[in-house]
């Protein structure tokens, strides 16, 4: 003989456990009255406060679950999770950092040894920050890019070939082209409103 009452009780307990497992995990909403920092600078601020929080969850089962010989019938509303958050969050210190980029020389492409080359003199007369990117197709058919921040007066060795350049002077962009032969010297002068090549 089948124990119907015992089977009904076991099925009700199984349903209750499966319902609890199917409920979503409660998530905490961030506090709306605490300002969030927009950026932080490393090693500039320390906090001795520790955040403490505790979560209390109360689950109220719905007694309207009926187990029959043909299956389980659920009526009523599902379990209602209640979440309470208590504790103190540390106060945040706001920083407004200024991003700066350090300009430096960069080289891209192929430059084999003993490549025919010439000299490029770079002169910044703009009294502003200046940077030049020179794209070269060498006399041997290689492609290379060389870039320099231009501070004062400087001379660089560059492969011989056909060049196109893009220069930025005080935030303004200039473009142009020039040729550099083996042993030649080209002088590029950057002004606020123009670039000259001699």
Contact map, one row per residue, 1 for C-alpha under 8 A:
111000000000000000000000000000000000000000000000000000000000000000000000000000000000000000000000000000000000000000000000000000000000000000000000000000000000000000000000000000000000000000000000000000
111100000000000000000000000000000000000000000000000000000000000000000000000000000000000000000000000000000000000000000000000000000000000000000000000000000000000000000000000000000000000000000000000000
111111100000000000000000000000000000000000000000000000000000000000000000000000000000000000000000000000000000000000000000000000000000000000000000000000000000000000000000000000000000000000000000000000
011111110000000000000000000000000000000000000000000000000000000000001000000000000000000000000000000000000000000000000000000000000000000000000000000000000000000000000000000000000000000000000000000000
001111111000000000000000000000000000000000000000000000000000000000000000000000000000000000000000000000000000000000000000000000000000000000000000000000000000000000000000000000000000000000000000000000
001111111100000000000000000000000000000000000000000000000000000000000000000000000000000000000000000000000000000000000000000000000000000000000000000000000000000000000000000000000000000000000000000000
001111111110000000000000000000000000000000000000000000000000000000000000000000000000000000000000000000000000000000000000000000000000000000000000000000000000000000000000000000000000000000000000000000
000111111111000000000000000000000000000000000000000000000000000000110000000000000000000000000000000000000000000000000000000000000000000000000000000000000000000000000000000000000000000000000000000000
000011111111100000000000000000000000000000000000000000000000000000100000000000000000000000000000000000000000000000000000000000000000000000000000000000000000000000000000000000000000000000000000000000
000001111111110000000000000000000000000000000000000000000000000000000000000000000000000000000000000000000000000000000000000000000000000000000000000000000000000000000000000000000000000000000000000000
000000111111111000000000000000000000000000000000000000000000000000100001000000000000000000000000000000000000000000000000000000000000000000000000000000000000000000000000000000000000000000000000000000
000000011111111100000000000000000000000000000000000000000000000011100001000000000000000000000000000000000000000000000000000000000000000000000000000000000000000000000000000000000000000000000000000000
000000001111111110000000000000000000000000000000000000000000000000000000000000000000000000000000000000000000000000000000000000000000000000000000000000000000000000000000000000000000000000000000000000
000000000111111111000000000000000000000000000000000000000000000000000000000000000000000000000000000000000000000000000000000000000000000000000000000000000000000000000000000000000000000000000000000000
000000000011111111100000000000000000000000000000000000000000000000000000000000000000000000000000000000000000000000000000000000000000000000000000000000000000000000000000000000000000000000000000000000
000000000001111111110000000000000000000000000000000000000000100000000000000000000000000000000000000000000000000000000000000000000000000000000000000000000000000000000000000000000000000000000000000000
000000000000111111111000000000000000000000000000000000000000000000000000000000000000000000000000000000000000000000000000000000000000000000000000000000000000000000000000000000000000000000000000000000
000000000000011111111100000000000000000000000000000000000000000000000000000000000000000000000000000000000000000000000000000000000000000000000000000000000000000000000000000000000000000000000000000000
000000000000001111111110000000000000000000000000000000000000000000000000000000100000000000000000000000000000000000000000000000000000000000000000000000000000000000000000000000000000000000000000000000
000000000000000111111110000000000000000000000000000000000000000000000000000000100000000000000000000000000000000000000000000000000000000000000000000000000000000000000000000000000000000000000000000000
000000000000000011111110000000000000000000000000000000000000000000000000000000000000000000000000000000000000000000000000000000000000000000000000000000000000000000000000000000000000000000000000000000
000000000000000001111111000000000000000000000000000000000000000000000000000000000000000000000000000000000000000000000000000000000000000000000000000000000000000000000000000000000000000000000000000000
000000000000000000111111100000000000000000000000000000000000000000000000000000000000000000000000000000000000000000000000000000000000000000000000000000000000000000000000000000000000000000000000000000
000000000000000000000111110000000000000000000000000000000000000000000000000000000000000000000000000000000000000000000000000000000000000000000000000000000000000000000000000000000000000000000000000000
000000000000000000000011111000000000000000000000000000000000000000000000000000000000000000000000000000000000000000000000000000000000000000000000000000000000000000000000000000000000000000000000000000
000000000000000000000001111100000000000000000000000000000000000000000000000000001010000000000000000000000000000000000000000000000000000000000000000000000000000000000000000000000000000000000000000000
000000000000000000000000111110000000000000000000000000000000000000000000000000000000000000000000000000000000000000000000000000000000000000000000000000000000000000000000000000000000000000000000000000
000000000000000000000000011111000000000000000000000000000000000000000000000000000000100000000000000000000000000000000000000000000000000000000000000000000000000000000000000000000000000000000000000000
000000000000000000000000001111100000000000000000000000000000000000000000000000000000000000000000000000000000000000000000000000000000000000000000000000000000000000000000000000000000000000000000000000
000000000000000000000000000111110000000000000000000000000000000000000000000000000000000000000000000000000000000000000000000000000000000000000000000000000000000000000000000000000000000000000000000000
000000000000000000000000000011111100000000000000000000000000000000000000000000000000000000000000000000000000000000000000000000000000000000000000000000000000000000000000000000000000000000000000000000
000000000000000000000000000001111110000000000000000000000000000000000000000000000000000000000000000000000000000000000000000000000000000000000000000000000000000000000000000000000000000000000000000000
000000000000000000000000000000111110000000000000000000000000000000000000000000000000000000000000000000000000000000000000000000000000000000000000000000000000000000000000000000000000000000000000000000
000000000000000000000000000000111111000000000000000000000000000000000000000000000000000000100000000000000000000000000000000000000000000000000000000000000000000000000000000000000000000000000000000000
000000000000000000000000000000011111100000000000000000000000000000000000000000000000000000010000000000000000000000000000000000000000000000000000000000000000000000000000000000000000000000000000000000
000000000000000000000000000000000111110000000000000000000000000000000000000000000000000000010100000000000000000000000000000000000000000000000000000000000000000000000000000000000000000000000000000000
000000000000000000000000000000000011111100000000000000000000000000000000000000000000000000011110000000000000000000000000000000000000000000000000000000000000000000000000000000000000000000000000000000
000000000000000000000000000000000001111100000000000000000000000000000000000000000000000000000111000000000000000000000000000000000000000000000000000000000000000000000000000000000000000000000000000000
000000000000000000000000000000000000111110000000000000000000000000000000000000000000000000000111100000000000000000000000000000000000000000000000000000000000000000000000000000000000000000000000000000
000000000000000000000000000000000000111111000000000000000000000000000000000000000000000000000111100000000000000000000000000000000000000000000000000000000000000000000000000000000000000000000000000000
000000000000000000000000000000000000001111111000000000000000000000000000000000000000000000000010100000000000000000000000000000000000000000000000000000000000000000000000000000000000000000000000000000
000000000000000000000000000000000000000111111000000000000000000000000000000000000000000000000000000000000000000000000000000000000000000000000000000000000000000000000000000000000000000000000000000000
000000000000000000000000000000000000000011111100000000000000000000000000000000000000000000000000000000000000000000000000000000000000000000000000000000000000000000000000000000000000000000000000000000
000000000000000000000000000000000000000011111100000000000000000000000000000000000000000000000000000000000000000000000000000000000000000000000000000000000000000000000000000000000000000000000000000000
000000000000000000000000000000000000000011111110000000000000000000000000000000000000000000001000000000000000000000000000000000000000000000000000000000000000000000000000000000000000000000000000000000
000000000000000000000000000000000000000000111111000000000000000000000000000000000000000000000000000000000000000000000000000000000000000000000000000000000000000000000000000000000000000000000000000000
000000000000000000000000000000000000000000001111100000000000000000000000000000000000000000000000000000000000000000000000000000000000000000000000000000000000000000000000000000000000000000000000000000
000000000000000000000000000000000000000000000111110000000000000000000000000000000000000000000000000000000000000000000000000000000000000000000000000000000000000000000000000000000000000000000000000000
000000000000000000000000000000000000000000000011111000000000000000000000000000000000000001000000000000000000000000000000000000000000000000000000000000000000000000000000000000000000000000000000000000
000000000000000000000000000000000000000000000001111100000000000000000000000000000000000011000000000000000000000000000000000000000000000000000000000000000000000000000000000000000000000000000000000000
000000000000000000000000000000000000000000000000111110000000000000000000000000000000001111000000000000000000000000000000000000000000000000000000000000000000000000000000000000000000000000000000000000
000000000000000000000000000000000000000000000000011111000000000000000000000000000000001110000000000000000000000000000000000000000000000000000000000000000000000000000000000000000000000000000000000000
000000000000000000000000000000000000000000000000001111100000000000000000000000000000111110000000000000000000000000000000000000000000000000000000000000000000000000000000000000000000000000000000000000
000000000000000000000000000000000000000000000000000111110000000000000000000000000000111000000000000000000000000000000000000000000000000000000000000000000000000000000000000000000000000000000000000000
000000000000000000000000000000000000000000000000000011111000000000000000000000000011110000000000000000000000000000000000000000000000000000000000000000000000000000000000000000000000000000000000000000
000000000000000000000000000000000000000000000000000001111100000000000000000000000111100000000000000000000000000000000000000000000000000000000000000000000000000000000000000000000000000000000000000000
000000000000000000000000000000000000000000000000000000111110000000000000000000001111000000000000000000000000000000000000000000000000000000000000000000000000000000000000000000000000000000000000000000
000000000000000000000000000000000000000000000000000000011111000000000000000000001110000000000000000000000000000000000000000000000000000000000000000000000000000000000000000000000000000000000000000000
000000000000000000000000000000000000000000000000000000001111100000000000000000111100000000000000000000000000000000000000000000000000000000000000000000000000000000000000000000000000000000000000000000
000000000000000000000000000000000000000000000000000000000111110000000000000000111000000000000000000000000000000000000000000000000000000000000000000000000000000000000000000000000000000000000000000000
000000000000000100000000000000000000000000000000000000000011111000000000000001110000000000000000000000000000000000000000000000000000000000000000000000000000000000000000000000000000000000000000000000
000000000000000000000000000000000000000000000000000000000001111110000000000111100000000000000000000000000000000000000000000000000000000000000000000000000000000000000000000000000000000000000000000000
000000000000000000000000000000000000000000000000000000000000111110000000000000000000000000000000000000000000000000000000000000000000000000000000000000000000000000000000000000000000000000000000000000
000000000000000000000000000000000000000000000000000000000000011111000000011100000000000000000000000000000000000000000000000000000000000000000000000000000000000000000000000000000000000000000000000000
000000000001000000000000000000000000000000000000000000000000011111100001111000000000000000000000000000000000000000000000000000000000000000000000000000000000000000000000000000000000000000000000000000
000000000001000000000000000000000000000000000000000000000000000111110001111000000000000000000000000000000000000000000000000000000000000000000000000000000000000000000000000000000000000000000000000000
000000011011000000000000000000000000000000000000000000000000000011111011100000000000000000000000000000000000000000000000000000000000000000000000000000000000000000000000000000000000000000000000000000
000000010000000000000000000000000000000000000000000000000000000001111111100000000000000000000000000000000000000000000000000000000000000000000000000000000000000000000000000000000000000000000000000000
000100000000000000000000000000000000000000000000000000000000000000111110000000000000000000000000000000000000000000000000000000000000000000000000000000000000000000000000000000000000000000000000000000
000000000000000000000000000000000000000000000000000000000000000000011111000000000000000000000000000000000000000000000000000000000000000000000000000000000000000000000000000000000000000000000000000000
000000000000000000000000000000000000000000000000000000000000000000111111100000000000000000000000000000000000000000000000000000000000000000000000000000000000000000000000000000000000000000000000000000
000000000011000000000000000000000000000000000000000000000000000011110111110000000000000000000000000000000000000000000000000000000000000000000000000000000000000000000000000000000000000000000000000000
000000000000000000000000000000000000000000000000000000000000000011110011111000000000000000000000000000000000000000000000000000000000000000000000000000000000000000000000000000000000000000000000000000
000000000000000000000000000000000000000000000000000000000000000111000001111100000000000000000000000000000000000000000000000000000000000000000000000000000000000000000000000000000000000000000000000000
000000000000000000000000000000000000000000000000000000000000000111000000111110000000000000000000000000000000000000000000000000000000000000000000000000000000000000000000000000000000000000000000000000
000000000000000000000000000000000000000000000000000000000000010100000000011111000000000000000000000000000000000000000000000000000000000000000000000000000000000000000000000000000000000000000000000000
000000000000000000000000000000000000000000000000000000000000010000000000001111100000000000000000000000000000000000000000000000000000000000000000000000000000000000000000000000000000000000000000000000
000000000000000000000000000000000000000000000000000000000000110000000000000111110000000000000000000000000000000000000000000000000000000000000000000000000000000000000000000000000000000000000000000000
000000000000000000110000000000000000000000000000000000000011110000000000000011111000000000000000000000000000000000000000000000000000000000000000000000000000000000000000000000000000000000000000000000
000000000000000000000000000000000000000000000000000000000011100000000000000001111100000000000000000000000000000000000000000000000000000000000000000000000000000000000000000000000000000000000000000000
000000000000000000000000010000000000000000000000000000001111000000000000000000111110000000000000000000000000000000000000000000000000000000000000000000000000000000000000000000000000000000000000000000
000000000000000000000000000000000000000000000000000000011110000000000000000000011111000000000000000000000000000000000000000000000000000000000000000000000000000000000000000000000000000000000000000000
000000000000000000000000010000000000000000000000000000111100000000000000000000001111100000000000000000000000000000000000000000000000000000000000000000000000000000000000000000000000000000000000000000
000000000000000000000000000000000000000000000000000000111000000000000000000000000111110000000000000000000000000000000000000000000000000000000000000000000000000000000000000000000000000000000000000000
000000000000000000000000000100000000000000000000000011110000000000000000000000000011111000000000000000000000000000000000000000000000000000000000000000000000000000000000000000000000000000000000000000
000000000000000000000000000000000000000000000000000011100000000000000000000000000001111100000000000000000000000000000000000000000000000000000000000000000000000000000000000000000000000000000000000000
000000000000000000000000000000000000000000000000001111000000000000000000000000000000111110000000000000000000000000000000000000000000000000000000000000000000000000000000000000000000000000000000000000
000000000000000000000000000000000000000000000000001110000000000000000000000000000000011111000000000000000000000000000000000000000000000000000000000000000000000000000000000000000000000000000000000000
000000000000000000000000000000000000000000000000011110000000000000000000000000000000001111100000000000000000000000000000000000000000000000000000000000000000000000000000000000000000000000000000000000
000000000000000000000000000000000000000000000000111000000000000000000000000000000000000111110000000000000000000000000000000000000000000000000000000000000000000000000000000000000000000000000000000000
000000000000000000000000000000000100000000000000000000000000000000000000000000000000000011111000000000000000000000000000000000000000000000000000000000000000000000000000000000000000000000000000000000
000000000000000000000000000000000011100000000000000000000000000000000000000000000000000001111100000000000000000000000000000000000000000000000000000000000000000000000000000000000000000000000000000000
000000000000000000000000000000000000100000001000000000000000000000000000000000000000000000111110000000000000000000000000000000000000000000000000000000000000000000000000000000000000000000000000000000
000000000000000000000000000000000001111100000000000000000000000000000000000000000000000000011111000000000000000000000000000000000000000000000000000000000000000000000000000000000000000000000000000000
000000000000000000000000000000000000111110000000000000000000000000000000000000000000000000001111100000000000000000000000000000000000000000000000000000000000000000000000000000000000000000000000000000
000000000000000000000000000000000000011100000000000000000000000000000000000000000000000000000111110000000000000000000000000000000000000000000000000000000000000000000000000000000000000000000000000000
000000000000000000000000000000000000001110000000000000000000000000000000000000000000000000000011111000000000000000000000000000000000000000000000000000000000000000000000000000000000000000000000000000
000000000000000000000000000000000000000000000000000000000000000000000000000000000000000000000001111100000000000000000000000000000000000000000000000000000000000000000000000000000000000000000000000000
000000000000000000000000000000000000000000000000000000000000000000000000000000000000000000000000111110000000000000000000000000000000000000000000000000000000000000000000000000000000000000000000000000
000000000000000000000000000000000000000000000000000000000000000000000000000000000000000000000000011111000000000000000000000000000000000000000000000000000000000000000000000000000000000000000000000000
000000000000000000000000000000000000000000000000000000000000000000000000000000000000000000000000001111100000000000000000000000000000000000000000000000000000000000000000000000000000000000000000000000
000000000000000000000000000000000000000000000000000000000000000000000000000000000000000000000000000111110000000000000000000000000000000000000000000000000000000000000000000000000000000000000000000000
000000000000000000000000000000000000000000000000000000000000000000000000000000000000000000000000000011111000000000000000000000000000000000000000000110000000000000000000000000000000000000000000000000
000000000000000000000000000000000000000000000000000000000000000000000000000000000000000000000000000001111100000000000000000000000000000000000000001110000000000000000000000000000000000000000000000000
000000000000000000000000000000000000000000000000000000000000000000000000000000000000000000000000000000111110000000000000000000000000000000000000011110000000000000000000000000000000000000000000000000
000000000000000000000000000000000000000000000000000000000000000000000000000000000000000000000000000000011111000000000000000000000000000000000000011100000000000000000000000000000000000000000000000000
000000000000000000000000000000000000000000000000000000000000000000000000000000000000000000000000000000001111100000000000000000000000000000000001111000000000000000000000000000000000000000000000000000
000000000000000000000000000000000000000000000000000000000000000000000000000000000000000000000000000000000111110000000000000000000000000000000001110000000000000000000000000000000000000000000000000000
000000000000000000000000000000000000000000000000000000000000000000000000000000000000000000000000000000000011111000000000000000000000000000000111100000000000000000000000000000000000000000000000000000
000000000000000000000000000000000000000000000000000000000000000000000000000000000000000000000000000000000001111100000000000000000000000000000111000000000000000000000000000000000000000000000000000000
000000000000000000000000000000000000000000000000000000000000000000000000000000000000000000000000000000000000111110100000000000000000000000000101000000000000001000000000000000000000000000000000000000
000000000000000000000000000000000000000000000000000000000000000000000000000000000000000000000000000000000000011111100000000000000000000000000000000000000000000000000000000000000000000000000000000000
000000000000000000000000000000000000000000000000000000000000000000000000000000000000000000000000000000000000001111100000000000000000000000000000000000000000000000000000000000000000000000000000000000
000000000000000000000000000000000000000000000000000000000000000000000000000000000000000000000000000000000000000111110000000000000000000000000000000000000000000000000000000000000000000000000000000000
000000000000000000000000000000000000000000000000000000000000000000000000000000000000000000000000000000000000001111111000000000000000000000000000000000000000001100000000000000000000000000000000000000
000000000000000000000000000000000000000000000000000000000000000000000000000000000000000000000000000000000000000001111100000000000000000000100000000000000000001100000000000000000000011000000000000000
000000000000000000000000000000000000000000000000000000000000000000000000000000000000000000000000000000000000000000111110000000000000000000000000000000000000111100000000000000000001111100000000000000
000000000000000000000000000000000000000000000000000000000000000000000000000000000000000000000000000000000000000000011111000000000000000000000000000000000000111100000000000000000001111110000000000000
000000000000000000000000000000000000000000000000000000000000000000000000000000000000000000000000000000000000000000001111100000000000000000000000000000000011110000000000000000000000001111000000000000
000000000000000000000000000000000000000000000000000000000000000000000000000000000000000000000000000000000000000000000111110000000000000000000000000000000011110000000000000000000000000011110000000000
000000000000000000000000000000000000000000000000000000000000000000000000000000000000000000000000000000000000000000000011111000000000000000000000000000001111000000000000000000000000000011110000000000
000000000000000000000000000000000000000000000000000000000000000000000000000000000000000000000000000000000000000000000001111100000000000000000000000001001111000000000000000000000000000000111100000000
000000000000000000000000000000000000000000000000000000000000000000000000000000000000000000000000000000000000000000000000111110000000000000000000000001111100000000000000000000000000000000111100000000
000000000000000000000000000000000000000000000000000000000000000000000000000000000000000000000000000000000000000000000000011111100100000000000000000001111000000000000000000000000000000000001110000000
000000000000000000000000000000000000000000000000000000000000000000000000000000000000000000000000000000000000000000000000001111100000000000000000000000010000000000000000000000000000000000001111000000
000000000000000000000000000000000000000000000000000000000000000000000000000000000000000000000000000000000000000000000000000111111100000000000000000000000000000000000000110000000000000000000111000000
000000000000000000000000000000000000000000000000000000000000000000000000000000000000000000000000000000000000000000000000000111111000000000000000000000000000000000000000000000000000000000000001000000
000000000000000000000000000000000000000000000000000000000000000000000000000000000000000000000000000000000000000000000000000001111100000000000000000000000000000000000000110000000000000000000001000000
000000000000000000000000000000000000000000000000000000000000000000000000000000000000000000000000000000000000000000000000000001111110000000000000000011100000000000000000111000000000000000000000000000
000000000000000000000000000000000000000000000000000000000000000000000000000000000000000000000000000000000000000000000000000101011111000000000000000011100000000000000011110000000000000000000100000000
000000000000000000000000000000000000000000000000000000000000000000000000000000000000000000000000000000000000000000000000000000001111100000000000001111000000000000000011100000000000000000000000000000
000000000000000000000000000000000000000000000000000000000000000000000000000000000000000000000000000000000000000000000000000000000111110000000000001111000000000000001111000000000000000000000000000000
000000000000000000000000000000000000000000000000000000000000000000000000000000000000000000000000000000000000000000000000000000000011111000000000111100000000000000001110000000000000000000000000000000
000000000000000000000000000000000000000000000000000000000000000000000000000000000000000000000000000000000000000000000000000000000001111100000000111000000000000000111100000000000000000000000000000000
000000000000000000000000000000000000000000000000000000000000000000000000000000000000000000000000000000000000000000000000000000000000111110000011110000000000000000111000000000000000000000000000000000
000000000000000000000000000000000000000000000000000000000000000000000000000000000000000000000000000000000000000000000000000000000000011111000011100000000000001011110000000000000000000000000000000000
000000000000000000000000000000000000000000000000000000000000000000000000000000000000000000000000000000000000000000000000000000000000001111101111000000000000000011100000000000000000000000000000000000
000000000000000000000000000000000000000000000000000000000000000000000000000000000000000000000000000000000000000000000000000000000000000111111111000000000000001111000000000000000000000000000000000000
000000000000000000000000000000000000000000000000000000000000000000000000000000000000000000000000000000000000000000010000000000000000000011111100000000000000000111000000000000000000000000000000000000
000000000000000000000000000000000000000000000000000000000000000000000000000000000000000000000000000000000000000000000000000000000000000001111100000000000000000000000000000000000000000000000000000000
000000000000000000000000000000000000000000000000000000000000000000000000000000000000000000000000000000000000000000000000000000000000000011111110000000000000000000000000000000000000000000000000000000
000000000000000000000000000000000000000000000000000000000000000000000000000000000000000000000000000000000000111000000000000000000000000011111111000000000000000000000000000000000000000000000000000000
000000000000000000000000000000000000000000000000000000000000000000000000000000000000000000000000000000000000110000000000000000000000001111001111100000000000000000000000000000000000000000000000000000
000000000000000000000000000000000000000000000000000000000000000000000000000000000000000000000000000000000011111000000000000000000000001111000111110000000000000000000000000000000000000000000000000000
000000000000000000000000000000000000000000000000000000000000000000000000000000000000000000000000000000000011100000000000000000000000111100000011111000000000000000000000000000000000000000000000000000
000000000000000000000000000000000000000000000000000000000000000000000000000000000000000000000000000000001111000000000000000000000000111000000001111100000000000000000000000000000000000000000000000000
000000000000000000000000000000000000000000000000000000000000000000000000000000000000000000000000000000011110000000000000000000000011110000000000111110000000000000000000000000000000000000000000000000
000000000000000000000000000000000000000000000000000000000000000000000000000000000000000000000000000000111100000000000000000000000011100000000000011111000000000000000000000000000000000000000000000000
000000000000000000000000000000000000000000000000000000000000000000000000000000000000000000000000000000111000000000000000000000001111000000000000001111100000000000000000000000000000000000000000000000
000000000000000000000000000000000000000000000000000000000000000000000000000000000000000000000000000000000000000000000000011100001111000000000000000111111100000000000000000000000000000000000000000000
000000000000000000000000000000000000000000000000000000000000000000000000000000000000000000000000000000000000000000000000001100001100000000000000000011111100000000000000000000000000000000000000000000
000000000000000000000000000000000000000000000000000000000000000000000000000000000000000000000000000000000000000000000000001110000000000000000000000001111100000000000000000000000000000000000000000000
000000000000000000000000000000000000000000000000000000000000000000000000000000000000000000000000000000000000000000000000111100000000000000000000000001111110000000000000000000000000000000000000000000
000000000000000000000000000000000000000000000000000000000000000000000000000000000000000000000000000000000000000000000000111000000000000000000000000001111111000000000000000000000000000000000000000000
000000000000000000000000000000000000000000000000000000000000000000000000000000000000000000000000000000000000000000000011110000000000000000000000000000001111100000000000000000000000000000000000000000
000000000000000000000000000000000000000000000000000000000000000000000000000000000000000000000000000000000000000000000011110000000000000000000000000000000111110000000000000000000000000000000000000000
000000000000000000000000000000000000000000000000000000000000000000000000000000000000000000000000000000000000000000001111000000000000000000000000000000000011111000000000000000000000000000000000000000
000000000000000000000000000000000000000000000000000000000000000000000000000000000000000000000000000000000000000000001111000000000000000000000000000000000001111100000000000000000000000000000000000000
000000000000000000000000000000000000000000000000000000000000000000000000000000000000000000000000000000000000001000111100000000000000000101000000000000000000111110000000000000000001010000000000000000
000000000000000000000000000000000000000000000000000000000000000000000000000000000000000000000000000000000000000000111100000000000000000001100000000000000000011111000000000000000011110000000000000000
000000000000000000000000000000000000000000000000000000000000000000000000000000000000000000000000000000000000000000000000000000000000000111100000000000000000001111100000000000000011100000000000000000
000000000000000000000000000000000000000000000000000000000000000000000000000000000000000000000000000000000000000000000000000000000000000111100000000000000000000111110000000000001111000000000000000000
000000000000000000000000000000000000000000000000000000000000000000000000000000000000000000000000000000000000000000000000000000000000011110000000000000000000000011111000000000001111000000000000000000
000000000000000000000000000000000000000000000000000000000000000000000000000000000000000000000000000000000000000000000000000000000000011100000000000000000000000001111100000000111100000000000000000000
000000000000000000000000000000000000000000000000000000000000000000000000000000000000000000000000000000000000000000000000000000000001111000000000000000000000000000111110000000111000000000000000000000
000000000000000000000000000000000000000000000000000000000000000000000000000000000000000000000000000000000000000000000000000000000001110000000000000000000000000000011111000011110000000000000000000000
000000000000000000000000000000000000000000000000000000000000000000000000000000000000000000000000000000000000000000000000000000000111100000000000000000000000000000001111100011100000000000000000000000
000000000000000000000000000000000000000000000000000000000000000000000000000000000000000000000000000000000000000000000000000000000111000000000000000000000000000000000111111111000000000000000000000000
000000000000000000000000000000000000000000000000000000000000000000000000000000000000000000000000000000000000000000000000000001011110000000000000000000000000000000000011111111000000000000000111000000
000000000000000000000000000000000000000000000000000000000000000000000000000000000000000000000000000000000000000000000000000001011100000000000000000000000000000000000001111100000000000000000001000000
000000000000000000000000000000000000000000000000000000000000000000000000000000000000000000000000000000000000000000000000000000001000000000000000000000000000000000000001111110000000000000000000000000
000000000000000000000000000000000000000000000000000000000000000000000000000000000000000000000000000000000000000000000000000000000000000000000000000000000000000000000001111111000000000000000000000000
000000000000000000000000000000000000000000000000000000000000000000000000000000000000000000000000000000000000000000000000000000000000000000000000000000000000000000000111101111100000000000000000000000
000000000000000000000000000000000000000000000000000000000000000000000000000000000000000000000000000000000000000000000000000000000000000000000000000000000000000000000111100111110000000000000000011000
000000000000000000000000000000000000000000000000000000000000000000000000000000000000000000000000000000000000000000000000000000000000000000000000000000000000000000011110000011111000000000000000000000
000000000000000000000000000000000000000000000000000000000000000000000000000000000000000000000000000000000000000000000000000000000000000000000000000000000000000000011100000001111100000000000000000000
000000000000000000000000000000000000000000000000000000000000000000000000000000000000000000000000000000000000000000000000000000000000000000000000000000000000000001111000000000111110000000000000000000
000000000000000000000000000000000000000000000000000000000000000000000000000000000000000000000000000000000000000000000000000000000000000000000000000000000000000001110000000000011111000000000000000010
000000000000000000000000000000000000000000000000000000000000000000000000000000000000000000000000000000000000000000000000000000000000000000000000000000000000000111100000000000001111100000000000000000
000000000000000000000000000000000000000000000000000000000000000000000000000000000000000000000000000000000000000000001100000000000000000000000000000000000000001111100000000000000111110111000000000000
000000000000000000000000000000000000000000000000000000000000000000000000000000000000000000000000000000000000000000001100000000000000000000000000000000000000000110000000000000000011111100000000000000
000000000000000000000000000000000000000000000000000000000000000000000000000000000000000000000000000000000000000000011100000000000000000000000000000000000000001100000000000000000001111100000000000000
000000000000000000000000000000000000000000000000000000000000000000000000000000000000000000000000000000000000000000011110000000000000000000000000000000000000000000000000000000000000111110000000000000
000000000000000000000000000000000000000000000000000000000000000000000000000000000000000000000000000000000000000000001110000000000000000000000000000000000000000000000000000000000001111111000000000000
000000000000000000000000000000000000000000000000000000000000000000000000000000000000000000000000000000000000000000000111100000000000000000000000000000000000000000000000000000000001001111100000000000
000000000000000000000000000000000000000000000000000000000000000000000000000000000000000000000000000000000000000000000011100000000000000000000000000000000000000000000000000000000001000111110000000011
000000000000000000000000000000000000000000000000000000000000000000000000000000000000000000000000000000000000000000000001111000000000000000000000000000000000000000000000000000000000000011111000000011
000000000000000000000000000000000000000000000000000000000000000000000000000000000000000000000000000000000000000000000001111000000000000000000000000000000000000000000000000000000000000001111100001111
000000000000000000000000000000000000000000000000000000000000000000000000000000000000000000000000000000000000000000000000011110000000000000000000000000000000000000000000000000000000000000111110001110
000000000000000000000000000000000000000000000000000000000000000000000000000000000000000000000000000000000000000000000000011111000100000000000000000000000000000000000000100000000000000000011111011100
000000000000000000000000000000000000000000000000000000000000000000000000000000000000000000000000000000000000000000000000000111000000000000000000000000000000000000000000100000000000000000001111111000
000000000000000000000000000000000000000000000000000000000000000000000000000000000000000000000000000000000000000000000000000011110000000000000000000000000000000000000000110000000000000000000111110000
000000000000000000000000000000000000000000000000000000000000000000000000000000000000000000000000000000000000000000000000000000000000000000000000000000000000000000000000000000000000000000000011111000
000000000000000000000000000000000000000000000000000000000000000000000000000000000000000000000000000000000000000000000000000000000000000000000000000000000000000000000000000001000000000000000111111100
000000000000000000000000000000000000000000000000000000000000000000000000000000000000000000000000000000000000000000000000000000000000000000000000000000000000000000000000000001000000000000011110111110
000000000000000000000000000000000000000000000000000000000000000000000000000000000000000000000000000000000000000000000000000000000000000000000000000000000000000000000000000000000000000000011100011111
000000000000000000000000000000000000000000000000000000000000000000000000000000000000000000000000000000000000000000000000000000000000000000000000000000000000000000000000000000000100000001111000001111
000000000000000000000000000000000000000000000000000000000000000000000000000000000000000000000000000000000000000000000000000000000000000000000000000000000000000000000000000000000000000001110000000111
